[in-house]
Amino acid sequence: KTERNVVDAAIPAMIEARQVSELSTRIISSVQMLSNAQNEQERKKAGRVLFEQLESLLTHIKELGGESFDSKLLDALESNVQNVINNLAELGVTVERKLWLAKEIDTRVEEMRLLSEELEQLTRTQVQNTSTIAVANVTHIYDLLEANKKDQVYQALDALVEVDLDLTERLHELHLLAFKML
């Protein structure tokens, strides 16, 4: 009969201990879901499930206290679970911050893309403008040749090579860099 009493007393405690073990496994899975949340809705859902599981775990641990378990061991276990809860609350905040930062990065990347497009358009326009100026200067050189103004032709050619073509080359390089940024 004593053996029967011991077995009858131990079975409920074993059932509670098994439930604690199963909950611990589910909690580990829920922590992974929280850590890997891709958006705010997933984070909130995983956090809610996780804290429901943790509350259930604390309840089962307290029920174990009603059985023939070492009270010091259960107190230590309860304290450890509370520390885990605190750490998981920090994890939730960290995941929330991570999601916010990811969204902020996406926003900044889109802004940079738009600015890069604008820069490319501006540099393309500048290249076209300098080409137009160079063509106008070449036309002016022909006018000078027709008027037989050799000194002015040489000066205009020097200016064309030193200024216009150099500027055109630099702007082409800038346009290429702006285009590569896209």
C-alpha positions in Angstrom: 0.0 0.0 0.0 2.9 2.4 0.8 4.3 1.7 -2.7 1.0 2.4 -4.2 0.8 5.8 -2.3 4.3 6.7 -3.6 3.3 5.9 -7.2 0.0 7.7 -6.9 1.8 10.8 -5.5 4.6 10.6 -8.1 2.4 10.2 -11.2 0.8 13.7 -11.1 4.3 15.2 -10.6 5.7 13.3 -13.5 2.8 14.5 -15.7 3.5 18.1 -14.7 7.3 17.6 -15.3 6.5 16.2 -18.8 4.3 19.1 -19.6 7.1 21.5 -18.4 9.5 19.6 -20.7 7.1 19.8 -23.7 6.4 23.5 -23.1 10.2 24.1 -22.9 10.5 22.6 -26.4 7.7 24.7 -27.8 9.2 27.8 -26.2 12.5 27.2 -27.9 10.6 27.0 -31.2 8.7 30.1 -30.5 11.9 32.0 -29.6 13.2 31.0 -33.1 10.0 32.3 -34.7 10.4 35.6 -32.7 14.0 36.0 -33.7 13.3 35.3 -37.4 10.2 37.5 -37.6 10.2 39.4 -41.0 7.5 42.0 -40.1 5.8 43.6 -37.1 2.8 41.3 -37.4 4.9 38.2 -37.2 6.9 39.7 -34.3 3.7 40.5 -32.3 2.2 37.1 -33.0 5.4 35.2 -32.0 5.7 37.3 -28.9 2.1 36.7 -27.8 2.4 33.0 -28.3 5.8 32.9 -26.5 4.5 34.8 -23.5 1.4 32.6 -23.3 3.7 29.6 -23.3 5.9 31.1 -20.6 2.9 31.9 -18.4 1.8 28.3 -18.8 5.3 27.1 -17.9 5.3 29.2 -14.7 1.8 27.8 -13.8 3.1 24.2 -14.3 6.2 24.9 -12.2 4.0 26.3 -9.4 1.8 23.2 -9.6 4.9 21.1 -9.3 5.5 22.9 -6.0 2.3 21.3 -4.7 3.8 17.9 -5.3 6.7 16.3 -3.5 9.5 18.3 -5.3 12.3 20.1 -3.6 11.0 23.6 -3.0 14.5 25.2 -3.3 15.0 23.5 -6.7 11.5 24.8 -7.8 12.3 28.3 -6.5 15.5 28.3 -8.5 13.7 27.0 -11.5 11.0 29.7 -11.2 13.7 32.4 -10.8 15.5 31.1 -13.9 12.2 31.1 -15.9 11.6 34.7 -14.8 15.1 35.6 -16.0 14.3 33.9 -19.3 11.1 35.9 -19.5 13.0 39.2 -19.0 15.6 38.2 -21.6 12.9 37.3 -24.1 11.2 40.7 -23.5 14.5 42.3 -24.4 14.7 40.0 -27.5 11.2 41.2 -28.5 12.4 44.8 -28.3 15.6 44.0 -30.2 13.6 42.3 -33.0 11.3 45.3 -33.1 14.3 47.6 -33.5 15.8 45.3 -36.2 12.6 45.4 -38.2 12.4 49.2 -37.8 16.0 49.5 -39.0 15.4 47.1 -41.9 12.5 49.3 -43.0 14.6 52.4 -42.5 17.4 51.0 -44.7 14.8 50.1 -47.4 13.5 53.6 -47.3 17.0 55.1 -47.5 18.0 52.7 -50.4 15.0 53.8 -52.4 15.8 57.5 -51.7 19.4 56.9 -52.9 18.1 55.1 -56.0 15.9 58.1 -56.8 18.8 60.5 -56.2 21.0 58.4 -58.4 18.5 58.5 -61.2 18.3 62.3 -60.9 22.1 62.6 -60.9 22.3 60.5 -64.0 19.7 62.6 -65.7 21.4 65.8 -64.7 24.8 64.6 -65.9 23.3 63.4 -69.2 21.8 66.9 -69.7 25.2 68.5 -68.9 26.9 66.2 -71.4 24.4 67.2 -74.1 24.8 70.9 -73.2 28.6 70.7 -73.5 28.3 68.9 -76.8 26.0 71.7 -78.1 28.5 74.3 -76.9 31.4 72.4 -78.6 29.4 72.2 -81.9 28.6 76.0 -81.7 32.3 76.7 -81.1 33.3 74.6 -84.1 30.8 76.5 -86.2 32.3 79.7 -84.9 35.8 78.4 -86.0 34.5 77.9 -89.6 33.1 81.5 -89.5 36.6 82.7 -88.5 38.2 80.6 -91.2 35.9 82.1 -93.8 36.9 85.6 -92.5 40.6 84.5 -92.7 41.2 85.3 -89.0 44.0 82.8 -88.4 45.1 84.1 -84.9 41.5 83.9 -83.7 41.1 80.4 -85.3 44.1 79.2 -83.3 42.8 80.7 -80.1 39.3 79.2 -80.7 40.9 75.8 -81.5 43.0 76.0 -78.3 39.9 76.9 -76.3 38.0 74.0 -78.0 40.6 71.5 -77.1 41.6 72.8 -73.7 38.1 73.8 -72.4 35.3 72.3 -74.4 36.7 68.8 -75.2 38.2 68.5 -71.7 34.9 69.5 -70.1 33.0 67.1 -72.4 35.4 64.3 -71.4 35.0 65.0 -67.7 31.3 65.2 -67.9 31.2 61.9 -69.9 33.2 60.3 -67.0 30.8 61.8 -64.5 27.8 60.6 -66.4 29.3 57.1 -66.6 29.9 57.1 -62.8 26.3 58.3 -62.2 25.0 55.6 -64.6 27.1 52.9 -62.7 25.5 54.0 -59.5 22.1 53.0 -60.8 
